[in-house]
Amino acid sequence: MESKLFSYKAEGIVLEPLNSPIKVSPVFDRKELVEKIKDVLKADGFKPDEHNLQFKIEEGQLFIQGLATKEQAPRAIGFRS
């Protein structure tokens, strides 16, 4: 099965200081971000594995990383008469 890794930069989702010991991000819709990733990868015939997504913060910026696999056409099983 063909696979590739991806790293998606979630634009506009950065950590901002809330108070001295903590920083928080703005509210975002996780499912909406996953749909954007699906749309980008669909052009190459790939689909992200949603069960293995990793949400990472690098220098205050949110990145979503994971594995995408090539979509395979369903196989038909039938009987010939």
N, C-alpha and C positions, 0 to 999 in steps of 0.2 A: 504494500500500500504506500503510495507516495505521500510524503509529509513535508511540512516546512514549519519553521519557528517564526513567530511574529512578535513585534513589540509595537503597541499602539500608544501614541502620545495623546492623552485626553486633554485637548486644548482648553484652557480656562479653568482647569481644576488644579489649583495650587494651594499649598498650605499658607495660611495667614495667621499671625499671632492673635490668640484670643486673650491670653494674659501671660504673665511671665513664664510659667512652666509648660504651657501647651499651645500648640498650633492646630488649627482645624481647616478643613476644606469647605468650600461652599456646598450646598445641597446639590446632589446630582442623581440622575436616574441610571442605575447600573444596567438595566435591561436596554435602555436606549443606546448606551455606549456599545453593548454587545451587538445590537442590530447594525450599528455603523460599521463595526468590524466585519460582520457577516457580508454587508454590501460590498465592502472593499475587496474581500477575499473571493467573493462569488465570481468576479470578473475573470479570475484565473481558474475557476472550477474547484476552489477549495472551500472548506467549511471549518470554523474553529471548534475545537473540542471544549464545550462549555463547562465540563466537569473539572477541567484542569487549568482554568484561568488563574493567573497570579496578578494581584494588584500590588504594584511596587511604587514607592516614592523615591525619586531621584532628584536631589537638590530642590525639594519642595514641590515637584511636578509629578502628577499621577501618570503612570504608565501601566497598561494592561498587556501582559505577556502570556504566550501560550503556544500550543501546537495546533496546526491546521492540517487536515487530511484531505486528499483529493476525493471529491464526490464520485462515487461509482454508480453506473447505471444499474438499476435493479435487474436481477437475473430472473428470467421467466422459467418456471419449471412446469412442464406440461407433458401430456401423453399424446403420442401420435396414433392416429387410427388408420 
